[in-house]
Amino acid sequence: MRRMGAGEALQAAAATMLKAVPGIGAVYEGAPRRAAFPHAVVDGGVETDWGHKSGAGREVRFAFVLRDGGERAARLRELASEAAAGLEGLGRELPDWIIVSLGLLRSRIVPDGTGWTAVIEYRARMLRR
């Protein structure tokens, strides 16, 4: 059985969590060409070494993007809040990895021409099991 990388394990766990958020129509692990609103995209992010003398570790900076249409961002703000709460409640044990810390880096909601986009970025520090 192939071992999962830290970013891959985190991306899969985040996608599973986002699929459970009521109101999000679909979750993608890469930007879709076309998708109905609202939807989410999970970006695996950048990985750097966070290992120690006797074990492997990674720091993963990743984001999830929520997109919605409409004149106002009210529904998107609610979805972003629910998604962030779900991610912060994510279990610490993933396949092949343990999340040591998970912290919000930044979030923003901006108009994008066809509606609204929310970008929520996190930093996870993980150790291989």
DSSP file with accessible surface (Angstrom, degrees, kcal/mol):
  #  RESIDUE AA STRUCTURE BP1 BP2  ACC     N-H-->O    O-->H-N    N-H-->O    O-->H-N    TCO  KAPPA ALPHA  PHI   PSI    X-CA   Y-CA   Z-CA
    1    1 A M              0   0  236      0, 0.0     2,-0.2     0, 0.0     0, 0.0   0.000 360.0 360.0 360.0 132.2    0.0    0.0    0.0
    2    2 A R        -     0   0  162      1,-0.1     2,-0.3     0, 0.0     0, 0.0  -0.480 360.0-124.7 -73.2 137.7    1.3    3.4   -1.0
    3    3 A R        -     0   0  123     -2,-0.2     2,-0.2     1,-0.0    -1,-0.1  -0.664  25.1-124.1 -82.8 139.1    2.0    5.9    1.8
    4    4 A M        -     0   0   41     -2,-0.3     2,-0.1     1,-0.1    -1,-0.0  -0.587  19.4-121.3 -82.2 143.4    0.2    9.3    1.4
    5    5 A G     >  -     0   0   25     -2,-0.2     4,-2.6     1,-0.1     5,-0.2  -0.373  29.2-108.8 -73.1 162.4    2.1   12.5    1.4
    6    6 A A  H  > S+     0   0    0      1,-0.2     4,-2.4     2,-0.2     5,-0.2   0.935 118.3  45.6 -61.3 -47.7    1.2   15.1    4.1
    7    7 A G  H  > S+     0   0    3      1,-0.2     4,-2.8     2,-0.2    -1,-0.2   0.904 112.9  50.9 -63.7 -39.5   -0.4   17.5    1.6
    8    8 A E  H  > S+     0   0   70      2,-0.2     4,-2.4     1,-0.2    -1,-0.2   0.919 111.4  47.2 -64.4 -44.4   -2.3   14.7   -0.1
    9    9 A A  H  X S+     0   0    1     -4,-2.6     4,-2.2     2,-0.2    -2,-0.2   0.917 115.0  46.3 -64.2 -41.6   -3.6   13.4    3.2
   10   10 A L  H  X S+     0   0    1     -4,-2.4     4,-2.7    -5,-0.2     5,-0.2   0.916 111.5  51.3 -68.5 -41.2   -4.7   16.8    4.4
   11   11 A Q  H  X S+     0   0   34     -4,-2.8     4,-2.5    -5,-0.2    -2,-0.2   0.928 111.3  47.9 -62.1 -43.9   -6.3   17.7    1.1
   12   12 A A  H  X S+     0   0   31     -4,-2.4     4,-2.3     2,-0.2    -1,-0.2   0.919 113.1  47.7 -64.9 -42.2   -8.3   14.5    1.1
   13   13 A A  H  X S+     0   0   18     -4,-2.2     4,-2.2     2,-0.2    -2,-0.2   0.912 112.9  48.6 -65.6 -41.3   -9.5   15.1    4.7
   14   14 A A  H  X S+     0   0    0     -4,-2.7     4,-2.7     2,-0.2    -2,-0.2   0.909 110.7  50.9 -66.0 -40.1  -10.4   18.7    4.0
   15   15 A A  H  X S+     0   0    1     -4,-2.5     4,-1.9    -5,-0.2    -2,-0.2   0.924 110.2  49.5 -63.6 -42.5  -12.4   17.6    0.9
   16   16 A T  H  X S+     0   0   97     -4,-2.3     4,-0.7     1,-0.2    -1,-0.2   0.924 112.1  48.4 -61.8 -43.2  -14.3   15.0    2.9
   17   17 A M  H >< S+     0   0   26     -4,-2.2     3,-1.1     1,-0.2     4,-0.4   0.929 109.9  51.4 -63.8 -43.8  -15.1   17.6    5.6
   18   18 A L  H >< S+     0   0    0     -4,-2.7     3,-1.4     1,-0.3    -1,-0.2   0.854 101.6  61.2 -64.5 -32.1  -16.3   20.2    3.0
   19   19 A K  H 3< S+     0   0  134     -4,-1.9    -1,-0.3     1,-0.3    -2,-0.2   0.764 101.0  55.6 -64.6 -22.1  -18.6   17.6    1.4
   20   20 A A  T << S+     0   0   79     -3,-1.1    -1,-0.3    -4,-0.7    -2,-0.2   0.536  81.6 103.3 -87.7  -6.9  -20.4   17.4    4.7
   21   21 A V  S X  S-     0   0   12     -3,-1.4     3,-1.6    -4,-0.4    62,-0.0  -0.671  78.2-123.8 -79.7 117.5  -21.1   21.2    4.9
   22   22 A P  T 3  S+     0   0   95      0, 0.0     3,-0.1     0, 0.0    -2,-0.1  -0.351  92.4  29.0 -61.0 136.2  -24.8   21.7    4.0
   23   23 A G  T 3  S+     0   0   54      1,-0.3     2,-0.7     2,-0.1    56,-0.1   0.145  84.4 114.6 102.5 -20.9  -25.2   24.1    1.0
   24   24 A I    <   -     0   0   19     -3,-1.6    -1,-0.3    -6,-0.2    15,-0.2  -0.772  51.5-159.8 -85.2 118.7  -21.9   23.4   -0.8
   25   25 A G        -     0   0   64     13,-2.0     2,-0.3    -2,-0.7    14,-0.2   0.901  64.2  -6.4 -68.1 -43.2  -22.9   21.9   -4.1
   26   26 A A  E     -a   39   0A  33     12,-0.6    14,-2.4    10,-0.2     2,-0.4  -0.988  56.6-141.9-152.3 156.9  -19.7   20.1   -5.0
   27   27 A V  E     -a   40   0A  23     -2,-0.3     2,-0.3    12,-0.2    14,-0.2  -0.991  19.1-170.8-126.5 130.9  -16.1   19.9   -3.8
   28   28 A Y  E     -a   41   0A  74     12,-2.6    14,-2.7    -2,-0.4     3,-0.1  -0.890  26.0-147.7-121.0 150.5  -13.1   19.7   -6.2
   29   29 A E  S    S+     0   0  107     -2,-0.3     2,-0.3    12,-0.2    15,-0.2   0.045  91.1  24.4-103.1  25.7   -9.4   19.0   -5.6
   30   30 A G  S    S-     0   0   39     13,-0.1    12,-0.1    14,-0.0    -1,-0.1  -0.903 106.5 -71.7-175.9 156.7   -8.5   21.3   -8.5
   31   31 A A        -     0   0   92     -2,-0.3     2,-0.1    10,-0.1    -2,-0.1  -0.407  50.2-138.1 -64.0 123.3  -10.1   24.3  -10.2
   32   32 A P        -     0   0   38      0, 0.0     3,-0.2     0, 0.0    -1,-0.1  -0.489   7.2-136.5 -79.5 151.7  -13.1   23.2  -12.3
   33   33 A R  S    S+     0   0  251      1,-0.3     2,-0.4    -2,-0.1    -2,-0.0   0.915  92.5   5.6 -69.8 -44.4  -13.7   24.7  -15.7
   34   34 A R  S    S+     0   0  231     -3,-0.0    -1,-0.3     2,-0.0     2,-0.3  -0.998  74.6 159.9-140.2 138.3  -17.4   25.0  -15.1
   35   35 A A        -     0   0   32     -2,-0.4     2,-0.1    -3,-0.2     4,-0.1  -0.980  38.5-109.3-157.4 145.6  -19.3   24.3  -11.9
   36   36 A A        -     0   0   82     -2,-0.3   -10,-0.2     2,-0.1   -11,-0.1  -0.423  57.0 -73.3 -72.1 149.3  -22.6   25.3  -10.4
   37   37 A F  S    S+     0   0   76     -2,-0.1    31,-0.2     1,-0.1     2,-0.1  -0.640 106.5  37.5 -86.8 151.0  -22.6   27.7   -7.5
   38   38 A P  S    S+     0   0   11      0, 0.0   -13,-2.0     0, 0.0   -12,-0.6   0.698  79.7 142.4 -80.9 153.5  -21.8   27.3   -4.6
   39   39 A H  E     -aB  26  67A   4     28,-1.8    28,-2.6   -14,-0.2     2,-0.3  -0.938  35.2-135.0-145.8 167.7  -18.8   25.0   -4.8
   40   40 A A  E     -aB  27  66A   0    -14,-2.4   -12,-2.6    -2,-0.3     2,-0.4  -0.941   6.3-161.6-127.9 149.4  -15.5   24.5   -3.1
   41   41 A V  E     -aB  28  65A  18     24,-2.6    24,-2.9    -2,-0.3     2,-0.5  -0.998  10.5-151.2-128.4 131.4  -12.0   23.8   -4.3
   42   42 A V  E     - B   0  64A   0    -14,-2.7     2,-0.6    -2,-0.4    22,-0.2  -0.921   7.6-157.0-105.2 124.6   -9.3   22.4   -2.0
   43   43 A D  E     - B   0  63A  93     20,-3.0    20,-1.3    -2,-0.5   -13,-0.1  -0.899  10.7-147.4-102.6 120.6   -5.7   23.4   -2.8
   44   44 A G  E     -     0   0A  14     -2,-0.6    -1,-0.1   -15,-0.2   -33,-0.1   0.780  40.1-166.5 -60.3 -28.3   -3.0   21.0   -1.5
   45   45 A G  E     -     0   0A  33     15,-0.1     2,-0.4    17,-0.1    17,-0.2  -0.130  25.1 -34.2  80.9-169.1   -0.6   23.9   -1.0
   46   46 A V  E     - B   0  61A  99     15,-1.6    15,-2.7   -39,-0.0     2,-0.4  -0.756  50.3-155.7 -98.7 135.1    3.1   24.2   -0.4
   47   47 A E  E     + B   0  60A  80     -2,-0.4     2,-0.3    13,-0.2    13,-0.2  -0.925  12.9 177.7-112.2 137.4    5.0   21.6    1.8
   48   48 A T  E     - B   0  59A  71     11,-2.4    11,-2.7    -2,-0.4     2,-0.1  -0.919  40.5 -85.5-130.2 161.3    8.2   22.3    3.6
   49   49 A D  E     + B   0  58A 119     -2,-0.3     9,-0.3     9,-0.2     7,-0.0  -0.407  45.0 161.3 -66.7 135.2   10.3   20.1    5.9
   50   50 A W        +     0   0   84      7,-2.2     8,-0.3    -2,-0.1    -1,-0.1  -0.069  34.2 132.9-139.5  28.0    9.3   20.1    9.5
   51   51 A G        -     0   0   28      6,-0.6     2,-0.3     1,-0.1     5,-0.2  -0.123  40.3-148.3 -76.6 176.9   11.0   16.9   10.5
   52   52 A H  B >   -F   55   0B  97      3,-2.6     3,-1.4     0, 0.0    -1,-0.1  -0.797  40.6 -75.7-137.7-179.4   13.2   16.2   13.5
   53   53 A K  T 3  S+     0   0  215      1,-0.3     3,-0.0    -2,-0.3    -2,-0.0   0.822 127.7  26.1 -53.0 -37.3   16.2   14.0   14.3
   54   54 A S  T 3  S+     0   0  111      1,-0.1     2,-0.3     2,-0.0    -1,-0.3   0.269 122.1  35.9-115.7  13.7   14.2   10.8   14.5
   55   55 A G  B <  S-F   52   0B  29     -3,-1.4    -3,-2.6     2,-0.0     2,-0.3  -0.998  72.3-105.7-163.8 159.6   11.2   11.4   12.3
   56   56 A A        +     0   0   38     -2,-0.3    72,-2.7    -5,-0.2     2,-0.3  -0.639  38.1 169.8 -87.4 142.9    9.7   13.0    9.2
   57   57 A G  E     - C   0 127A   0     -2,-0.3    -7,-2.2    70,-0.2    -6,-0.6  -0.980  14.3-159.5-147.9 158.2    7.5   16.0    9.4
   58   58 A R  E     -BC  49 126A  75     68,-2.5    68,-3.1    -8,-0.3     2,-0.5  -0.998  14.3-146.7-139.8 144.4    6.0   18.6    7.0
   59   59 A E  E     -BC  48 125A  23    -11,-2.7   -11,-2.4    -2,-0.4     2,-0.5  -0.965  26.3-166.2-103.8 124.6    4.6   22.0    7.3
   60   60 A V  E     -BC  47 124A   0     64,-3.2    64,-2.9    -2,-0.5     2,-0.6  -0.967  12.1-164.1-117.9 122.2    1.7   22.3    4.8
   61   61 A R  E     +BC  46 123A 114    -15,-2.7   -15,-1.6    -2,-0.5     2,-0.3  -0.942  28.4 159.5-102.6 119.6    0.2   25.6    3.8
   62   62 A F  E     - C   0 122A   7     60,-2.0    60,-3.1    -2,-0.6     2,-0.3  -0.887  22.4-157.7-138.5 167.0   -3.0   25.0    2.1
   63   63 A A  E     -BC  43 121A   9    -20,-1.3   -20,-3.0    -2,-0.3     2,-0.4  -0.964   9.6-147.4-141.0 155.0   -6.3   26.8    1.2
   64   64 A F  E     -BC  42 120A   0     56,-2.1    56,-2.5    -2,-0.3     2,-0.5  -0.982  15.9-154.5-123.5 144.9   -9.8   26.1    0.4
   65   65 A V  E     -BC  41 119A  35    -24,-2.9   -24,-2.6    -2,-0.4     2,-0.4  -0.969   4.8-165.2-118.2 129.0  -11.7   28.4   -2.0
   66   66 A L  E     -BC  40 118A   2     52,-2.6    52,-3.0    -2,-0.5     2,-0.4  -0.949   7.7-167.0-113.6 136.8  -15.5   28.8   -1.9
   67   67 A R  E     +BC  39 117A  67    -28,-2.6   -28,-1.8    -2,-0.4     2,-0.3  -0.969  11.1 167.2-126.9 142.2  -17.3   30.4   -4.8
   68   68 A D  E     - C   0 116A   3     48,-2.4    48,-3.7    -2,-0.4     2,-0.1  -0.986  23.9-133.7-148.5 151.5  -20.9   31.6   -5.0
   69   69 A G        +     0   0   14     -2,-0.3    46,-0.2    46,-0.3     3,-0.1  -0.344  51.8  80.3 -93.1-179.9  -22.9   33.7   -7.4
   70   70 A G  S    S-     0   0   52     44,-0.5    -2,-0.1     1,-0.1     3,-0.0  -0.333  82.3 -77.7 111.8 170.3  -25.3   36.5   -6.6
   71   71 A E  S    S+     0   0  173     -2,-0.1     2,-0.3    45,-0.0    -1,-0.1   0.775 107.8  40.3 -77.2 -32.6  -25.4   40.2   -5.7
   72   72 A R        -     0   0  199     -3,-0.1     3,-0.3     1,-0.0     4,-0.2  -0.869  67.5-137.8-122.7 159.5  -24.3   39.8   -2.0
   73   73 A A  S  > S+     0   0    7     -2,-0.3     4,-2.7     1,-0.2     5,-0.2   0.289  71.4 109.0 -96.6  10.2  -21.8   37.7   -0.2
   74   74 A A  H  > S+     0   0   69      1,-0.2     4,-1.9     2,-0.2    -1,-0.2   0.914  81.1  43.9 -57.8 -48.4  -24.1   36.8    2.8
   75   75 A R  H  > S+     0   0  132     -3,-0.3     4,-2.5     1,-0.2    -1,-0.2   0.921 114.1  51.4 -64.1 -40.3  -24.6   33.1    1.9
   76   76 A L  H  > S+     0   0    0     -4,-0.2     4,-2.9     1,-0.2     5,-0.2   0.905 106.3  54.1 -64.9 -39.1  -20.9   32.7    1.1
   77   77 A R  H  X S+     0   0  146     -4,-2.7     4,-2.2     2,-0.2    -1,-0.2   0.922 110.1  47.6 -59.7 -42.6  -19.9   34.2    4.5
   78   78 A E  H  X S+     0   0  124     -4,-1.9     4,-2.4    -5,-0.2    -2,-0.2   0.933 113.0  47.4 -65.0 -45.3  -22.1   31.7    6.2
   79   79 A L  H  X S+     0   0    8     -4,-2.5     4,-2.7     1,-0.2    -2,-0.2   0.912 111.6  51.0 -62.5 -41.4  -20.7   28.8    4.2
   80   80 A A  H  X S+     0   0   10     -4,-2.9     4,-2.6     2,-0.2    -1,-0.2   0.906 110.0  49.9 -64.0 -40.0  -17.1   30.0    4.8
   81   81 A S  H  X S+     0   0   82     -4,-2.2     4,-2.2    -5,-0.2    -2,-0.2   0.927 112.8  46.1 -64.6 -44.1  -17.8   30.2    8.5
   82   82 A E  H  X S+     0   0   70     -4,-2.4     4,-2.2     2,-0.2    -2,-0.2   0.905 113.5  49.4 -65.0 -40.3  -19.2   26.6    8.6
   83   83 A A  H  X S+     0   0    0     -4,-2.7     4,-2.4     2,-0.2    -2,-0.2   0.922 110.8  49.3 -66.5 -42.4  -16.3   25.3    6.5
   84   84 A A  H  X S+     0   0   18     -4,-2.6     4,-2.5     1,-0.2    -2,-0.2   0.922 111.3  49.6 -63.6 -41.6  -13.7   26.9    8.7
   85   85 A A  H  X S+     0   0   62     -4,-2.2     4,-1.2     1,-0.2    -1,-0.2   0.912 111.0  50.4 -63.9 -39.8  -15.4   25.5   11.9
   86   86 A G  H  < S+     0   0   27     -4,-2.2     3,-0.2     1,-0.2    -2,-0.2   0.913 111.1  47.9 -64.2 -41.1  -15.4   22.1   10.2
   87   87 A L  H >< S+     0   0    0     -4,-2.4     3,-1.7     1,-0.2    -2,-0.2   0.915 108.9  52.7 -67.9 -40.5  -11.8   22.2    9.3
   88   88 A E  H 3< S+     0   0  103     -4,-2.5    -1,-0.2     1,-0.3    -2,-0.2   0.766 109.7  50.9 -67.6 -21.3  -10.8   23.4   12.8
   89   89 A G  T 3< S+     0   0   65     -4,-1.2    -1,-0.3    -3,-0.2    -2,-0.2   0.332  82.7 129.9 -94.5   6.3  -12.7   20.4   14.2
   90   90 A L    <   -     0   0   27     -3,-1.7    -3,-0.1     1,-0.1   -76,-0.0  -0.320  69.1-100.6 -60.3 139.0  -10.9   18.0   11.8
   91   91 A G        -     0   0   47      1,-0.1    -1,-0.1     2,-0.1     8,-0.1  -0.205  22.1-131.6 -58.3 153.3   -9.4   15.0   13.6
   92   92 A R  S    S+     0   0  109     -3,-0.1     7,-3.4     6,-0.1     2,-0.6   0.660  86.0  76.3 -83.8 -16.1   -5.7   15.1   14.3
   93   93 A E  E     +D   98   0A 128      5,-0.2     5,-0.2     3,-0.0    -2,-0.1  -0.875  57.1 168.0-105.3 120.1   -5.0   11.6   13.0
   94   94 A L  E >   -D   97   0A  13      3,-2.9     3,-1.3    -2,-0.6     2,-0.1  -0.742  52.7 -66.3-116.5 167.4   -4.9   11.2    9.2
   95   95 A P  T 3  S-     0   0   74      0, 0.0   -86,-0.1     0, 0.0    -1,-0.1  -0.393 120.5 -11.4 -56.7 121.8   -3.6    8.3    7.1
   96   96 A D  T 3  S+     0   0   44     -2,-0.1    33,-2.2     1,-0.1     2,-0.3   0.345 128.5  74.4  71.9  -5.1    0.1    8.1    7.7
   97   97 A W  E <   -DE  94 128A   1     -3,-1.3    -3,-2.9    31,-0.3     2,-0.4  -0.970  60.3-150.1-140.0 154.6    0.2   11.5    9.5
   98   98 A I  E     -DE  93 127A  62     29,-2.5    29,-2.3    -2,-0.3     2,-0.7  -0.989  23.4-132.2-121.9 129.8   -0.7   13.2   12.7
   99   99 A I  E     + E   0 126A   4     -7,-3.4    27,-0.2    -2,-0.4     3,-0.1  -0.733  24.1 179.6 -81.2 118.3   -1.6   16.9   12.7
  100  100 A V  E     +     0   0A  73     25,-3.1     2,-0.3    -2,-0.7    26,-0.2   0.865  69.3   1.2 -85.7 -42.7    0.4   18.6   15.5
  101  101 A S  E     - E   0 125A  40     24,-1.6    24,-2.6    -9,-0.1     2,-0.4  -0.996  56.6-169.3-147.3 148.9   -0.9   22.1   14.9
  102  102 A L  E     + E   0 124A  29     -2,-0.3     2,-0.4    22,-0.2    22,-0.2  -0.980  18.0 174.0-138.9 120.4   -3.4   23.7   12.6
  103  103 A G  E     - E   0 123A  23     20,-2.6    20,-2.7    -2,-0.4     2,-0.3  -0.990  32.9-116.8-136.2 143.1   -3.7   27.5   12.4
  104  104 A L  E     - E   0 122A  89     -2,-0.4    18,-0.3    18,-0.2     3,-0.1  -0.541  24.6-178.5 -71.4 130.8   -5.6   30.0   10.3
  105  105 A L  E     -     0   0A  61     16,-3.0     2,-0.3     1,-0.4    17,-0.2   0.838  61.1 -38.6 -94.0 -49.5   -3.2   32.2    8.3
  106  106 A R  E     - E   0 121A 146     15,-1.3    15,-3.1     2,-0.0    -1,-0.4  -0.968  47.9-159.0-169.8 159.7   -5.8   34.5    6.6
  107  107 A S  E     + E   0 120A  74     -2,-0.3     2,-0.3    13,-0.2    13,-0.2  -0.989  13.2 171.9-145.5 151.7   -9.2   34.6    5.0
  108  108 A R  E     - E   0 119A 115     11,-1.9    11,-2.6    -2,-0.3     2,-0.4  -0.986  21.2-149.4-157.3 153.0  -10.9   37.0    2.6
  109  109 A I  E     + E   0 118A  43     -2,-0.3     9,-0.2     9,-0.2   -36,-0.1  -0.999  26.9 170.1-126.7 126.6  -14.0   37.4    0.6
  110  110 A V  E     - E   0 117A  64      7,-2.8     7,-2.9    -2,-0.4     2,-0.1  -0.968  37.5-107.1-136.1 150.9  -13.8   39.3   -2.7
  111  111 A P  E     - E   0 116A  87      0, 0.0     5,-0.3     0, 0.0   -38,-0.0  -0.509  29.1-171.5 -72.0 146.3  -16.1   39.9   -5.7
  112  112 A D        -     0   0   51      3,-2.2     4,-0.2    -2,-0.1     2,-0.0   0.226  47.1 -97.2-127.6  15.1  -14.9   38.1   -8.8
  113  113 A G  S    S+     0   0   82      2,-0.6     3,-0.1     1,-0.1     0, 0.0  -0.079 121.0  47.6  98.3 -39.3  -17.0   39.3  -11.7
  114  114 A T  S    S-     0   0   91    -46,-0.1   -44,-0.5     1,-0.0     2,-0.3   0.381 130.8 -57.8-111.9   0.1  -19.5   36.4  -11.7
  115  115 A G  S    S-     0   0   10    -46,-0.2    -3,-2.2   -44,-0.1    -2,-0.6  -0.907  82.8 -34.5 162.3-128.0  -20.2   36.4   -7.9
  116  116 A W  E     -CE  68 111A  52    -48,-3.7   -48,-2.4    -2,-0.3     2,-0.4  -0.950  36.7-158.2-136.1 147.7  -18.0   36.1   -4.8
  117  117 A T  E     -CE  67 110A  19     -7,-2.9    -7,-2.8    -2,-0.3     2,-0.5  -0.995   3.2-164.2-128.2 131.0  -14.9   34.1   -3.8
  118  118 A A  E     -CE  66 109A   1    -52,-3.0   -52,-2.6    -2,-0.4     2,-0.5  -0.958   5.7-168.7-111.0 131.2  -13.8   33.2   -0.3
  119  119 A V  E     -CE  65 108A  21    -11,-2.6   -11,-1.9    -2,-0.5     2,-0.5  -0.988   3.6-175.9-121.0 123.3  -10.2   32.1    0.2
  120  120 A I  E     -CE  64 107A   8    -56,-2.5   -56,-2.1    -2,-0.5     2,-0.4  -0.980   8.3-164.5-123.5 118.1   -9.3   30.6    3.6
  121  121 A E  E     -CE  63 106A  34    -15,-3.1   -16,-3.0    -2,-0.5   -15,-1.3  -0.863   8.1-179.2-111.2 139.2   -5.7   29.7    4.1
  122  122 A Y  E     -CE  62 104A   1    -60,-3.1   -60,-2.0    -2,-0.4     2,-0.4  -0.881  21.7-141.4-130.1 161.5   -4.2   27.5    6.9
  123  123 A R  E     -CE  61 103A  67    -20,-2.7   -20,-2.6    -2,-0.3     2,-0.4  -0.996  20.2-172.1-122.0 127.1   -0.9   26.2    8.1
  124  124 A A  E     -CE  60 102A   0    -64,-2.9   -64,-3.2    -2,-0.4     2,-0.5  -0.968  11.0-156.4-118.7 135.0   -0.7   22.6    9.3
  125  125 A R  E     -CE  59 101A  70    -24,-2.6   -25,-3.1    -2,-0.4   -24,-1.6  -0.968  24.2-179.2-109.7 126.9    2.3   21.1   11.0
  126  126 A M  E     -CE  58  99A   0    -68,-3.1   -68,-2.5    -2,-0.5     2,-0.4  -0.937  21.6-153.7-133.7 148.4    2.4   17.3   10.7
  127  127 A L  E     -CE  57  98A  48    -29,-2.3   -29,-2.5    -2,-0.3   -70,-0.2  -0.948  29.6-113.1-120.1 141.4    4.5   14.3   11.7
  128  128 A R  E       E   0  97A  78    -72,-2.7   -31,-0.3    -2,-0.4   -72,-0.1  -0.487 360.0 360.0 -71.1 139.6    4.6   11.0    9.9
  129  129 A R              0   0  140    -33,-2.2    -1,-0.1    -2,-0.2   -73,-0.1  -0.482 360.0 360.0 -80.6 360.0    3.2    8.1   11.9
